[in-house]
Amino acid sequence: MNLASGEAVTLSHTRSKRRAQSAWGRMVDVHGERGAFRHLSAQVGGSDAAFHALSKHEIGTDLI
């Protein structure tokens, strides 16, 4: 499992806001915001699910 998929799993399955925000931050540091979103979308089943996972943990993004 590479960093992006591991962090995406953490972000999508954790209940902890702090852990989710930390995982998202690491993904963005490594892949940039678009790349991180692409990895998260692939892990959770699409862009709508990715936006839901981010908003659930109060993570904002400039992506539309």
C-alpha positions in Angstrom: 0.0 0.0 0.0 1.5 3.3 -1.0 1.3 6.6 1.0 -1.7 8.0 -0.9 -3.9 5.0 -0.6 -3.0 4.5 3.1 -3.8 8.1 3.9 -7.0 8.0 1.8 -8.1 4.9 3.8 -7.3 6.7 7.1 -9.2 9.8 6.0 -12.3 7.9 4.8 -12.5 5.5 7.8 -11.5 7.5 10.8 -13.9 9.3 13.1 -11.2 11.6 14.4 -11.2 15.0 12.8 -7.6 15.6 13.7 -6.4 12.3 12.2 -8.4 13.0 9.0 -7.0 16.5 8.7 -3.5 15.2 9.3 -3.9 12.5 6.6 -5.3 15.0 4.1 -2.4 17.4 4.8 0.2 14.6 4.2 -1.5 13.7 0.9 -1.5 17.3 -0.2 2.1 17.7 0.7 3.1 14.7 -1.4 0.7 15.0 -4.3 -0.7 18.5 -4.3 -4.4 19.2 -3.8 -5.6 17.8 -7.2 -3.5 14.7 -6.9 -4.6 14.1 -3.3 -8.3 14.5 -4.3 -7.8 12.1 -7.2 -6.3 9.4 -4.9 -9.1 10.0 -2.4 -11.8 9.8 -5.1 -10.3 6.5 -6.4 -10.3 5.1 -2.8 -13.8 6.1 -1.8 -15.7 5.6 -5.0 -15.9 8.9 -6.9 -15.7 12.6 -6.5 -19.0 13.0 -4.7 -17.9 10.5 -2.0 -14.6 12.3 -1.7 -16.2 15.6 -1.2 -18.5 14.0 1.5 -15.4 12.5 3.2 -13.7 15.9 3.3 -16.7 17.8 4.5 -17.5 15.2 7.2 -14.2 16.2 8.8 -14.6 19.9 8.0 -11.7 19.9 5.4 -12.1 22.6 2.8 -10.8 22.5 -0.7 -10.7 24.9 -3.6 -11.6 22.2 -6.1 -15.0 22.3 -7.7 
